[in-house]
Structure formats: structure tokens, C-alpha cells
Amino acid sequence: MKEIADVLLSEEFTAEQLDRIPVPESYRGAVVHEDDADMFTGIPVKHRDPAKALSLRDVPTPEPGPGEALVAVMASSINYNTVWSSIFEPAPTFGFLKRYAKSVDSAGIHDQPFHVLGSDLSGVVLKTGPGAGRWRAGDKVVAHCLSVELSSADGHDDSMLDPDQRIWGYETNYGGLAQLSLVKSNQLMPKPAHLTWEESAASGLVNSTAYRQLVSRNGARIKLGDVVLIWGAAGGLGSYATQIALRAGATPVCVVSSGRKAELVRSQGAELVIDRAAEDYRFWKDPETPDPKEWRRFGARIRELTGGRDPDVVFEHPGRETMGASVYVARRGGTIVTCASTSGYQHHYDNRYLWMGLKRIVGTHFANYREAWEANRLIADGTIHPTLSAVYGLDDVGLATRRVHGNAHSGKVGVLGLAPRPGLGVDDPELRARHVDAIHRFREGDPNSVTTG
């Protein structure tokens, strides 16, 4: 593995150099174990510690099959599905792996007593199976997280509708929080040349998800002049949604949970910000009883900021905590576009506000290859910027995941793979120089430092 890393970290390397290095029989990956799936039984979700379940171990290196690629991972990042996997919520992910192996003949290798997590990566193609298309050993890439078989007609208009659609690193094995990763070749996209390895790895899942939710014909299709309410606007999804709304000519109303996060979204160009902690919005009287008075107070605050307008679109992802308010505040005929549900999957809203207000709820889930490619292009040309706030070493992946679980972060939290330190991998310094302040906007302290403890 050290020999591979040394080649990849040289200023110029060739596919021939990589071909001369034997693929190692094993590599280090961040895993959860099937034997630990009951370790948090009886412990409330908010008190479960991902660092107790996540560990680094040697993993046998999988052989790429038809249409697959083995990628040397330079960096990855933490998404909320890593949190869910590591606290076995809402269910252990080993059921996903077993179903994948049972339903797809070539997927038997994914059914293991360990699960390598991670749904983002930046790195270099190390080896490909037959039928990998345009991708060759030595290509610098990022990966999106849609793993799809496309053996059913249902997926050929929108691959997210394929019955064998899965999220790589969550519903499949051999994810990106590791030194190597197994992906389908149609997950690969060119690495943005002006970004470092860790910056490149930050955007794949969340930027593509936000793009589909807001821009795509499969989402809300925002337009010039729309008012867009964005929950968690300084978080992983929300920080990209804010940028997308601004670039589309919409007016974001950004909801955040602290003064520091309010400063971050304003620095991106957002002018209308609600600090829900400072204004003490409590949408539930108790765990079972929503408070419509708070919905109304929240709606009044939005109209105060917008000059009397209700949101045309609500970018909804917290779920249980906020869905009632989201349905209430959307304008007549407006759209609530939802995914994720990080505060809980069981939603409560008053259907009178939906049906009598002629509103609609649109469910979205990640993005198809075309949407992910377009979202990555916006990153690559400097239109949208990564919102990386902190970088951990692979040894500290449990601490990084704990931070996201506790909402003690802004933007995205990165994890190094084979890259020995932040700041490496830039191939277009001129483009980077034009955007460096925006690239570093979310970073805490020295952008070339690794966070520990």
C-alpha cells in the first residue's frame, strides 16, 4: 500500500507505474461488525456513540468485476448515512448487504460480517474489470454514491427508480472510508482539478442530492425569483442548497442553529437568515404533541424577512422535527421537497394545509448519474464550492462521525485515506487562486491541518 501511495503522491505518475505494483491482498477500512449490531439496544439514538462501533481493520481486497473499478482512496467524508450505519439506526445495514447478495448474482462478495462504510471518495483508479468504459488505471476521480443494476425497464427514464438502486457504502459494501474502494464504473466522475483530495471528496453525495432536490425535473425545479426555505443551511446538505439557490437567482431563507452558522451562510451571499436557537422555535410541545402556534410564529417571521412572501419551495431534510412547520409555511401551490429525515422518519403535519393549500410533497433520494455529473461540473468549474470545515485522519473516523452525529460541525467533515496530509492533489492552481477564499470559507483554523481529539 505504501508503494501505491508513493506513486500517487508523486508530481506525475503513469498507468504503467501503477500496473507494475501488485494490488495488495488487504487494506485498511472503517467498518462496523455484524456481531455488534445489538450493542446499542435500549440506548436512545441521540446517546449512541459512533466511535464505539466504528473501527479500522484489514479487509480482503475485492476483485473488480464487469463494469467495476478498484479505486485508491485519497480522501473521503462523513455523511449522515455513516452516522446511521455506525449506530445501527433505523436497522443494521447487514440486511441490505444480504439482500443485495441474494438479488444480484454478482454481488455475493458484499455479504460479509463486516461493512466498510462511506459514500464519498476522491482518488485514483487502480484497476478496472471488463466493460469499465472510459475509465482507466491512473484516472483521477471522484465517485457519486448511486449503485444501480439497470436490469429493469423502471430505471431507464430515471435510474433512481430502478428496483435494484442502492447507495454505495450504505446498502453495499467496500465504501469510501478506507484505503481502497470498490465502485461501479458509472459512479466515477472527473476530479475537480483545482481542489485538494479532501476538498474534492466533500461534495459528491450532498451536492448531488441538493441539485436533484432543487434544480432537477425530478425535484422542485426552482426558478429565478423563487423564495426557498432551507433548513440546516450551514450543514452538509444545506450549505450546498444555499449556493445552488443563490446561483439560480432564487432568494434563500436560511435556517441555522447558531450565530456562527448564521455568519457562514451570510458569507456565502445569503441575506435572509433565521437563527432558530436564538429565536427559540419549539415545534413540539412534548415528544408526541406538535405546536401549531410555533408554525404560525415561524411563518410570520419568514414573511417579515421576505416582505410578505411565503416560500415557493421548502428544502426539507430534518424530518420529524420540522415537517409540520414546512408544510404549514409553504405558499399556496408551493412545494416541499424532502429527503433524509435526520431528526426522525415518522413525520407529523396537518393535512388541511397541504390539500386545501394545493401544496405538494416531493420525495427525492440522492441523484441519477446525469444529475450527479452536472452537480460535479458546477464544482469543477468553480460555480459551487466545497464546504469542508474539518479534516480527520482515517484512524479518527469514529471521532469524525461522532461530531456529525452531535451536529457539532458546519458544512462537511472530511477524512483522509492514502493522502498523508491535507492540501495535496491540486492540478489547476490558477483556477484555485480565483476561488480560494470561498473554498476555505468553512474551514476551521489552518486549512492544511488535521483535526484530532
N, C-alpha and C positions, 0 to 999 in steps of 0.2 A: 504493500500500500504506500509506503514511503517513496518507493521508486516512481509510482504513478504520480503522487503529489509533486515530487521534484520536477518531473517533466511538465506538468500542467502549470506550475508556477514559474517556469522559465519564460522569458520575454516572447519567444516564438517557439512553437512546437509543431510537429507534423504528425499526421496519422501513422506514418511509417514508424516513428518513435514509439507511439502507443502500441502498435501491433507487435513490437519486439518484446513488450513487457507481458509476462504471463498474468492473466486475471487471477487475483488471489482466491483461494478456496473459501475464505470467510472475510467478513468485515464487521465493523462496529456499528450497531444501530440502536436507537432508542426504542425500547419495547415495553409492552405490558404482557403479562403471562396469564394464561387461562386459569392456572391454579389459584391466582389471586383475585378472581372475579368477585368473590364474596367478601373481600376484605373490608368493604365499607358498609356492610349490611347494618342497618339501624342508625347510621350516621347521616344527619341532614346533608343535602347536596352542598350547601354553602360551607360546610365544615370539613368536607373531604379534601385531602391534600394530594394533588397530583404527584408531588415529589416522592410520596411513599409507594406509589405503584409503578412509576416510570423508572427504568434502569437501563444502563448500557450493557450490551452483551455481544459476544461474537455470533454472527448469523451466517449460515451457509450461503454462499453466493449463488443466486438463481441463474439459470441459463436462459438468455432471451430466446423466446420462441418466435414464430412467424408474426411479423408486424410489431415486434417489441424491441426495446433498446435498453441496454445497461448503461447507466449514467454515473460518472464520478461526480459526487455531490460536493460542490464547493461551499454552499450555504443553503439554509432553509429558513423557515419561520414558523411561528406558533399561530395556529388558527383555533377557533373555538371548538372545532371537532376534535382537536388533540386534547383539549380540556375534557370534553365528554368521554372520549376513549379512556383517558387516564383515571377517571373517577367512576367508570363503568355505568354511565348515565346516558340515556334512559335504560340501556341494557348493555351488557358486554358485547363487544364487537365481534367476538368469535363466532356468533351466529351468522353474521354477514359472511365471514370467510368460509364457513361450512356450506352455506347456500350457494356461494359463488362456485366453489369446487364441484358441487353437485349438479349445478345447472349448466356449466360451461365445461366441455370436455378437457380443454387445455388448461384449466385453472386449478387443477388438483394441487399444485405446488403452494397455493395460497392458504390452504387449510393446515395450519401449524399451531402448536401450543403456545407460540409467541406471536405477537403482532407488531411489526415495525411501523410506527406511526409517521405522520407528516404528509401534508397535501400541498407543499410548495417546494421548489428547488431551483437553484441555478447551478450549472455545472457544465461538464464536457462529456459528449457521447464517447463511451469507451468501447462498446461492442454492439452490433445490431444482429437481429435474427433476419431470416429471409423476408423479403417484402417490406422492408422498412422505409421504402420511398426515397425521399430526397436526403434523408439524414445519413451521415457517415461518421465514422470514428474521427474525433478531433473537433467536431462542431460544437461551438459554444451555445448553450441553450438555456431556456427556462422551460418549466413544464406547467401546464394547467392540469386541473385535477379530475377532468372527466374521463373515466374509463368506460368505454362503450363497445358492444359487440356488433351492433348494426346488422344482426341476422334477421330482424323482424322489420316488416314494412312500416311499423309505427314510428320508427326513428328516422325515417328518411326525409321527412319535412323539417323536423327539429329533433336532433339526436338526443336531447334531454327527455324526449318522450319514449325512447327505446326502453322496453321492459327489462333489458339487461344493461341499463345505465347504472354506473356506480361511481362513488367518489374514491379516487385513488388515495391510499394511505389512511382511509377510514373504513371503507367497505371492501378494500382489497389490501393485500399485504405489501411489504417491501416499499414503504413510503420514504419520504424525503429527509426525515430526521436521522441521517445516517451518513456513512462514508460513500456508499453506493446505493443505487435505487433502480428498481425495475419499472419501466413505464411502457405504455403503448407508444409507438412512434407518432401517432396522430395526437398525442398530448404535447409534443415538442413545438417550441416556437423560438425564434432567434433571441439571444440575449441582448438587451439594450446596451449598446456599445459604450455609452457614456457613464454607465453606472458600475459600481463595485459589485462583487459577487453577492454580498449580503443585501445591498440595496435592490439588486435585480430579483432576489428571492422573495422580497416582501410583498409583491403586488399581485401575483398570479391569481390566487383564489378570490381575494376581496375585491380587487379592481374589476375582474370579470363578472363577479356577482353583482356589483353595483351597476356595471354597464348594462347587464341584462335587465335588472330591475327598473332602471330609469330610462334608458335610451332605446333598447331593442323593441321590435314589434311584439316580442313575447313579454314585454313588461309594460311600463306606464307611458312610453313614448313621449317624454317631456318635450316641450317646445319653448321657443322664445317667449319670455314674459310670464311663464308659469311660476306660481308660488309653490315651493317644495319644502315640506316639513321633514327635517332629517333628525331622527333620534340618534343619540350617541355620535354626534357629529365629529368628535375628536378621536373616536375609536377606530378599529381596523376597517370595518365597512364604511362607517360614516365619514371618515376623513377622505376617502375616495369619492363617495357620493357628493360631498360638498364641492370638490373640484369639478366633477362632471357637471353638476347643476350650474355652476358659475360659467364653465366653458360653453354650455349650451344656451346661455343667455337667460336662464331662469333665476329666480330670486330664492335662495335657500333661507329657511328659518331654522337655525341650528340649535338643537337642544343638547346641552352638555351638563356635566355633574360637578364642575369646579371652576374657580376663577382662572386657574392656569389653563384649563382646556378651552375656556372662552377666549383667552388670548391667542391660543393656537389657531382656532377657526377664524378669528378676525384677521390673523396674519396671512391666511390663505385668500382673503378678499371678501369673506362673508361679513355683512353688516348687521344682520338681524340675529341676535343670539339670546337664548333663554338659558340661564343657569338654574336648573330645576332644584338643585340643592339649596342655593341661596334664596330662591323664592318658595321653597318648601312645599312643592307639589306632592301630595299623597293621594294617589288614585284609588287606594283601598282603605276602607275604614278598619278592616281586620282581614286576615288571610282569606276569608270567604265572602266578603261583602265589598263590592266596588262603591265608589263615592262619586255619583254623577255631578255633585256640586263642584268637585275639583275638575271634572272635564270642562264644565262651563267656565270656571275661572281660567283654565288653561286656554280655552278658545278665545276668551276675551283678551288675554294677553297677546295672542297671535294677531288678532285684529288691530290691537293697539300698535303693534310693530309694523304691520303691513298697510296701515291706512284704511282698515275696514275689510280687508280681503281674507277669506278663508283659504286654506291650502288646496290647490288643484290636485296635488299629489302628496301622499304621505309615504315616506320611506320607512317602512316598519320592519324591525328585526328584534327588538327586545321581547316581544310576545306577550305573555300573560300580564305583565306589569302595565303595559301601555296600550294594548289593543283597544280597550274600551274607549280611551281618550282619542285614539287615532280615528276610529270610526265616527266618533262624535264631531271632531273638528274639521274633517274633510268637507269641502264645499259641496253643495248640491250638484250631483253629477260627477263628483270627484272620484279619485282612485286611491285605494290603499294597496300598496304593493308590498308583499310580505315574504320573509324567509327567516330561517334560523331559530327564533324564539329562545334567546339565551336566558330569559328570566322564567321560562316555563312554556310548555306546549299547550296546556289547556287554557284556551282563550275565553274571555267573557266580554261581550259587548251587547248593547241594546239594539236589537234588530230593527226597531222602529226607525232609528236614524239611518240605517242602511237602506231599507226598502222604500220608505217614504221620501228619503233624500235622493233616491235614484243613484246611489253610490255603488261602487263595485270593489270587491276584494280580488286581487290578482296574486296567485301563488307563483313564486319563482324559486328556482333551485339551481345554483351555480350558473353555467352558461354552456352553449354549444361551442364547437371548435371555431366557427366563424366569429361568434361574439367574443370569445377569448382572444382570438387573433387580432381583432380590431381594438380591443381594450389594451393589448400588449403594444400595438402600434402607437397608441397615444402615449404610452410610457416611453417607447423608443425614440419618438420624435420630440420629447420634452414638453408635450401638451399637458400631461398629467404626471405628477411627481410621486415617488415613493414616500411614505410617511413613517419611515423607520425611526423608532425612538431609542431602542437599546439593542445591544448585541451580546449574546451569551456564547460561551464555548459549548461544544456538544456534551462535555462532562456535566454541565449545569442545566441540561434541558429540563429537568424536573423543576428547578427554581424558576426558569423562564415560563413554564406552563403554570406554575402556581401564581405568578404575577398576573397573567392574563385571567385566570380564574377569579382572582380577587379584584379585578378591574383596577389594578394599581399601575396601569400603563396608559399611554396615549399612542395612537397610531398602531404600528406593528412592532412586534418583538422578534428579532432575528436570532438565528442560531448558526454558528459556523460549522461546516463539515470538514472538508480537507483543507480549506483556506486556513492558514495558521494565525491570521490576524485580520482585522477589518482593513479596508482601504485598498484592496488588491482587485485586479481584474478590469481596470478602466482601459478601453481601447480608443475612445474618442475624447481626449481631454479638452478640445476646443468647444464641443457642444456642452460638456460638463461645466466648463467655466462660465457659460452663459446662464446656467441654471443652478449653480452650486448653493446659493443661499436658500432656494426653495427646496433643494434636495436635503439640506441639513436642517430644515425648519423644525422638525420634530425631535431632533437628536438631543439627548441629554449629555451635557459635558463634551468631552473630546470625541469627535466623530470616529476617531481611529482607536478607541478604547473598547475593551471587552468588559461587560458588566459581570460582577461576581457577587455572591452572597445574597 
